[in-house]
Amino acid sequence: MYLLDYATNLQAKQNNFNFMVSSGSCLDNRLKEDWTAFGDKAFIFEILEALEKKKEQTQDEFIDDLKMLEQLWKENLDSSTRY
């Protein structure tokens, strides 16, 4: 199973995951059932692709690019194993 998501701040997303592991609590409702059943060691945080925000880009434009990239990944990954 995998959870595909995008973030404007990858370090903050990584920190959130690290906090969930260190505290033993799942803050993402999509994962909660499996997190409880299998434990935090069954999960990894992986960055599939990173985009740099261009200087001339607005935050909304950057988010649109991230959403487009997420959609491309969704099309290429097995949707039957997605949370």
mmCIF file of the C-alpha atoms, coordinates in Angstrom:
data_MODEL
# 
_entry.id   MODEL 
# 
loop_
_atom_site.group_PDB 
_atom_site.id 
_atom_site.type_symbol 
_atom_site.label_atom_id 
_atom_site.label_alt_id 
_atom_site.label_comp_id 
_atom_site.label_asym_id 
_atom_site.label_entity_id 
_atom_site.label_seq_id 
_atom_site.pdbx_PDB_ins_code 
_atom_site.Cartn_x 
_atom_site.Cartn_y 
_atom_site.Cartn_z 
_atom_site.occupancy 
_atom_site.B_iso_or_equiv 
_atom_site.pdbx_formal_charge 
_atom_site.auth_seq_id 
_atom_site.auth_comp_id 
_atom_site.auth_asym_id 
_atom_site.auth_atom_id 
_atom_site.pdbx_PDB_model_num 
ATOM 1  C CA . MET A 1 1  ? 0.000  0.000  0.000   1.00 0.00 ? 1  MET A CA 1 
ATOM 2  C CA . TYR A 1 2  ? 1.092  3.545  -0.572  1.00 0.00 ? 2  TYR A CA 1 
ATOM 3  C CA . LEU A 1 3  ? -0.102 7.032  0.206   1.00 0.00 ? 3  LEU A CA 1 
ATOM 4  C CA . LEU A 1 4  ? 0.674  9.539  -2.512  1.00 0.00 ? 4  LEU A CA 1 
ATOM 5  C CA . ASP A 1 5  ? 0.724  13.170 -1.519  1.00 0.00 ? 5  ASP A CA 1 
ATOM 6  C CA . TYR A 1 6  ? 2.428  16.438 -2.395  1.00 0.00 ? 6  TYR A CA 1 
ATOM 7  C CA . ALA A 1 7  ? 3.892  19.094 -0.148  1.00 0.00 ? 7  ALA A CA 1 
ATOM 8  C CA . THR A 1 8  ? 5.199  22.594 -0.652  1.00 0.00 ? 8  THR A CA 1 
ATOM 9  C CA . ASN A 1 9  ? 7.658  21.968 2.184   1.00 0.00 ? 9  ASN A CA 1 
ATOM 10 C CA . LEU A 1 10 ? 9.262  18.533 2.016   1.00 0.00 ? 10 LEU A CA 1 
ATOM 11 C CA . GLN A 1 11 ? 11.206 18.984 5.241   1.00 0.00 ? 11 GLN A CA 1 
ATOM 12 C CA . ALA A 1 12 ? 8.013  19.770 7.153   1.00 0.00 ? 12 ALA A CA 1 
ATOM 13 C CA . LYS A 1 13 ? 6.356  16.668 5.672   1.00 0.00 ? 13 LYS A CA 1 
ATOM 14 C CA . GLN A 1 14 ? 9.369  14.542 6.659   1.00 0.00 ? 14 GLN A CA 1 
ATOM 15 C CA . ASN A 1 15 ? 9.320  16.047 10.169  1.00 0.00 ? 15 ASN A CA 1 
ATOM 16 C CA . ASN A 1 16 ? 5.619  15.205 10.479  1.00 0.00 ? 16 ASN A CA 1 
ATOM 17 C CA . PHE A 1 17 ? 6.316  11.582 9.540   1.00 0.00 ? 17 PHE A CA 1 
ATOM 18 C CA . ASN A 1 18 ? 9.281  11.412 11.935  1.00 0.00 ? 18 ASN A CA 1 
ATOM 19 C CA . PHE A 1 19 ? 7.074  12.753 14.729  1.00 0.00 ? 19 PHE A CA 1 
ATOM 20 C CA . MET A 1 20 ? 4.441  10.100 14.017  1.00 0.00 ? 20 MET A CA 1 
ATOM 21 C CA . VAL A 1 21 ? 7.094  7.383  14.234  1.00 0.00 ? 21 VAL A CA 1 
ATOM 22 C CA . SER A 1 22 ? 8.749  8.765  17.385  1.00 0.00 ? 22 SER A CA 1 
ATOM 23 C CA . SER A 1 23 ? 5.439  9.294  19.168  1.00 0.00 ? 23 SER A CA 1 
ATOM 24 C CA . GLY A 1 24 ? 3.890  6.042  17.940  1.00 0.00 ? 24 GLY A CA 1 
ATOM 25 C CA . SER A 1 25 ? 0.770  7.868  16.861  1.00 0.00 ? 25 SER A CA 1 
ATOM 26 C CA . CYS A 1 26 ? -0.624 8.238  13.379  1.00 0.00 ? 26 CYS A CA 1 
ATOM 27 C CA . LEU A 1 27 ? -1.831 11.715 12.479  1.00 0.00 ? 27 LEU A CA 1 
ATOM 28 C CA . ASP A 1 28 ? -3.125 10.733 9.046   1.00 0.00 ? 28 ASP A CA 1 
ATOM 29 C CA . ASN A 1 29 ? -6.573 9.158  9.138   1.00 0.00 ? 29 ASN A CA 1 
ATOM 30 C CA . ARG A 1 30 ? -5.960 7.373  5.837   1.00 0.00 ? 30 ARG A CA 1 
ATOM 31 C CA . LEU A 1 31 ? -3.190 5.316  7.456   1.00 0.00 ? 31 LEU A CA 1 
ATOM 32 C CA . LYS A 1 32 ? -4.581 4.942  10.966  1.00 0.00 ? 32 LYS A CA 1 
ATOM 33 C CA . GLU A 1 33 ? -6.014 1.414  10.672  1.00 0.00 ? 33 GLU A CA 1 
ATOM 34 C CA . ASP A 1 34 ? -2.869 -0.094 9.148   1.00 0.00 ? 34 ASP A CA 1 
ATOM 35 C CA . TRP A 1 35 ? -0.629 1.993  11.422  1.00 0.00 ? 35 TRP A CA 1 
ATOM 36 C CA . THR A 1 36 ? -2.364 0.419  14.421  1.00 0.00 ? 36 THR A CA 1 
ATOM 37 C CA . ALA A 1 37 ? -2.326 -3.086 12.941  1.00 0.00 ? 37 ALA A CA 1 
ATOM 38 C CA . PHE A 1 38 ? 1.266  -3.151 11.650  1.00 0.00 ? 38 PHE A CA 1 
ATOM 39 C CA . GLY A 1 39 ? 3.057  -0.479 13.694  1.00 0.00 ? 39 GLY A CA 1 
ATOM 40 C CA . ASP A 1 40 ? 5.125  2.481  12.645  1.00 0.00 ? 40 ASP A CA 1 
ATOM 41 C CA . LYS A 1 41 ? 8.085  0.356  11.481  1.00 0.00 ? 41 LYS A CA 1 
ATOM 42 C CA . ALA A 1 42 ? 5.971  -0.947 8.586   1.00 0.00 ? 42 ALA A CA 1 
ATOM 43 C CA . PHE A 1 43 ? 5.965  2.525  6.992   1.00 0.00 ? 43 PHE A CA 1 
ATOM 44 C CA . ILE A 1 44 ? 8.609  4.524  5.179   1.00 0.00 ? 44 ILE A CA 1 
ATOM 45 C CA . PHE A 1 45 ? 8.691  8.087  3.930   1.00 0.00 ? 45 PHE A CA 1 
ATOM 46 C CA . GLU A 1 46 ? 9.951  8.359  0.381   1.00 0.00 ? 46 GLU A CA 1 
ATOM 47 C CA . ILE A 1 47 ? 10.240 11.381 -1.875  1.00 0.00 ? 47 ILE A CA 1 
ATOM 48 C CA . LEU A 1 48 ? 9.458  10.248 -5.397  1.00 0.00 ? 48 LEU A CA 1 
ATOM 49 C CA . GLU A 1 49 ? 10.239 13.529 -7.082  1.00 0.00 ? 49 GLU A CA 1 
ATOM 50 C CA . ALA A 1 50 ? 11.013 17.068 -5.975  1.00 0.00 ? 50 ALA A CA 1 
ATOM 51 C CA . LEU A 1 51 ? 10.254 20.377 -7.649  1.00 0.00 ? 51 LEU A CA 1 
ATOM 52 C CA . GLU A 1 52 ? 11.931 23.669 -6.879  1.00 0.00 ? 52 GLU A CA 1 
ATOM 53 C CA . LYS A 1 53 ? 9.696  26.717 -6.762  1.00 0.00 ? 53 LYS A CA 1 
ATOM 54 C CA . LYS A 1 54 ? 10.826 29.121 -9.452  1.00 0.00 ? 54 LYS A CA 1 
ATOM 55 C CA . LYS A 1 55 ? 11.487 32.715 -8.425  1.00 0.00 ? 55 LYS A CA 1 
ATOM 56 C CA . GLU A 1 56 ? 8.870  34.035 -10.841 1.00 0.00 ? 56 GLU A CA 1 
ATOM 57 C CA . GLN A 1 57 ? 6.260  31.483 -9.744  1.00 0.00 ? 57 GLN A CA 1 
ATOM 58 C CA . THR A 1 58 ? 3.450  32.350 -7.384  1.00 0.00 ? 58 THR A CA 1 
ATOM 59 C CA . GLN A 1 59 ? 2.630  29.915 -4.584  1.00 0.00 ? 59 GLN A CA 1 
ATOM 60 C CA . ASP A 1 60 ? -0.600 28.984 -6.377  1.00 0.00 ? 60 ASP A CA 1 
ATOM 61 C CA . GLU A 1 61 ? 1.292  28.241 -9.593  1.00 0.00 ? 61 GLU A CA 1 
ATOM 62 C CA . PHE A 1 62 ? 3.768  26.104 -7.661  1.00 0.00 ? 62 PHE A CA 1 
ATOM 63 C CA . ILE A 1 63 ? 0.931  24.158 -6.032  1.00 0.00 ? 63 ILE A CA 1 
ATOM 64 C CA . ASP A 1 64 ? -0.668 23.654 -9.453  1.00 0.00 ? 64 ASP A CA 1 
ATOM 65 C CA . ASP A 1 65 ? 2.627  22.174 -10.698 1.00 0.00 ? 65 ASP A CA 1 
ATOM 66 C CA . LEU A 1 66 ? 2.793  19.875 -7.663  1.00 0.00 ? 66 LEU A CA 1 
ATOM 67 C CA . LYS A 1 67 ? -0.776 18.721 -8.253  1.00 0.00 ? 67 LYS A CA 1 
ATOM 68 C CA . MET A 1 68 ? 0.023  18.017 -11.897 1.00 0.00 ? 68 MET A CA 1 
ATOM 69 C CA . LEU A 1 69 ? 3.072  15.990 -10.880 1.00 0.00 ? 69 LEU A CA 1 
ATOM 70 C CA . GLU A 1 70 ? 0.970  14.075 -8.344  1.00 0.00 ? 70 GLU A CA 1 
ATOM 71 C CA . GLN A 1 71 ? -1.545 13.273 -11.087 1.00 0.00 ? 71 GLN A CA 1 
ATOM 72 C CA . LEU A 1 72 ? 1.213  11.940 -13.337 1.00 0.00 ? 72 LEU A CA 1 
ATOM 73 C CA . TRP A 1 73 ? 2.386  9.647  -10.528 1.00 0.00 ? 73 TRP A CA 1 
ATOM 74 C CA . LYS A 1 74 ? -1.181 8.473  -9.911  1.00 0.00 ? 74 LYS A CA 1 
ATOM 75 C CA . GLU A 1 75 ? -1.495 7.498  -13.550 1.00 0.00 ? 75 GLU A CA 1 
ATOM 76 C CA . ASN A 1 76 ? 1.701  5.433  -13.381 1.00 0.00 ? 76 ASN A CA 1 
ATOM 77 C CA . LEU A 1 77 ? 1.183  3.667  -10.047 1.00 0.00 ? 77 LEU A CA 1 
ATOM 78 C CA . ASP A 1 78 ? -1.204 0.830  -9.252  1.00 0.00 ? 78 ASP A CA 1 
ATOM 79 C CA . SER A 1 79 ? -4.352 2.510  -7.946  1.00 0.00 ? 79 SER A CA 1 
ATOM 80 C CA . SER A 1 80 ? -5.555 -0.714 -6.300  1.00 0.00 ? 80 SER A CA 1 
ATOM 81 C CA . THR A 1 81 ? -2.842 -0.378 -3.637  1.00 0.00 ? 81 THR A CA 1 
ATOM 82 C CA . ARG A 1 82 ? -3.358 3.324  -2.900  1.00 0.00 ? 82 ARG A CA 1 
ATOM 83 C CA . TYR A 1 83 ? -4.800 4.568  0.403   1.00 0.00 ? 83 TYR A CA 1 
# 
